[in-house]
Amino acid sequence: MNKVNCVIVLSHNAKIFFEQTYGYHKSLTKIIYNGVEVIPDLAVTDNITNNCRVILVGRLSSQKNQTFFIENIRPLINKMIEHEINLIIELWGDGELRNKIKKQITDSNL
C-alpha cells in the first residue's frame, strides 16, 4: 500500500492496528461497524485519483457476509464508471463459502 485515501476497518481494535502497524494517520482510518454504515465524506469527488482499490479481508463465511457485498456492489461500480475511475475489488480469505462466492462473482459478471 503505497498511497491510500482512506482505510476502512470494522472495529476500533482494527483501526488501532492499522494506525500503529502501517503508520496511517488517524484521519485516514474510518470505522464502519459491520460494514453497512454510510459515511458521507467518502463520496466520489474530483480529488480522487483515477484508481480505487477495495479489499475485503476475512474468512469467507455467512457471518462475514461477502455475498451481501457482491449482491450490492453494482451501484458503486456504475458510479465509478460514470466518474471514469478504475475500480479494483479484491477478496482475500478462505472458508466454507469460497466456491459459492466464486460462482456469485462469475454469475454477476464481476
N, C-alpha and C positions, 0 to 999 in steps of 0.2 A: 504494500500500500504506500505508494509514493506521495500522492496528494489526494486528500478527501475533502469534500464539502461538509459531510455530516456522517456520524456513525450512530446508527440506531441500535439500541440494546433493549433487552426485555426486562431488566431488573437493575436495581441500584448497585448490587454487587458486580454485575457485568460492566456497568458504567465505570466504577472504580477500577476494575481490572483493565479495561481498555485505556483509561487515562494513565494509569501507572505503568502498564506494560509497554504501551506503544507511544506514550508521551502526548496523547491527544489533549488539546486544551478543553477545559470543561464546557466551553460554548459549542464545541463540535459534537459532543455526545448528547443524544436525546434518548430519554427512556419512553418506550411505548409498551406499557404493561399488556401482555397477551397479544401484542401486535395488532390491535384493532383501533386504537385511538388515532384521530386525525390531528396532525399538528399544522396549523395554517402557515407558519413560516417555512414549511418545506415544499410549498407550491412551486411549480415550474416558473422560473423567472429568466430574464435575459442574461443574468450574470452567471449562469451555469455554463460550464464548458459543453461541448457537443458530445460528450460521452458520460454515461451514467451506468454504474455497476451496482446491482442489488445482489447481496449474497445472503442466503439463508443457511445457517449452520445449526445442525442438531439431528437428533435421532429422527428417522423417518417413521413417524407413528401418528395414530389418530390424536394423541394428546398434543402434539406439536402442530397439527392441522395444516400441513403444507398443501393438502388438497384444496382447502379453502382459498389459500393464496393463489393457486393455479387457476381456480374457477373464477377469481375476481381480478386478475391482473390485466385483462384486456383493456379496460378504460385507461390505465396508466400507459400501456403500450401505445394506444391510439394518441394520447396526449403527447407522448414523446415524439411520435412520428410527425404530428402536427407542428411541433417546435423544432423539427429536424435534429433531434437528439438521439444518438445511438444508445440503445438500452441493452445491457448485458445482464442476464439473470442467471445466477448460479445457485444450485442446491448442493450443499456439502453434507454428507452424512450417510448413514446406512440404517436399515431397520426393516421391520416386517412389511412396510408399505412400499418398499423400493420398486418392485415390479408394477404395482398399481399406479404409482406416481409417474414412472417412465411411460406407461401406456396413456395416462391422462395428458402428459405433455405432448406426446405424439398425436393423440386424438384432437388436441386443441390447436394443432399446428404451431406450436411454440418452439 
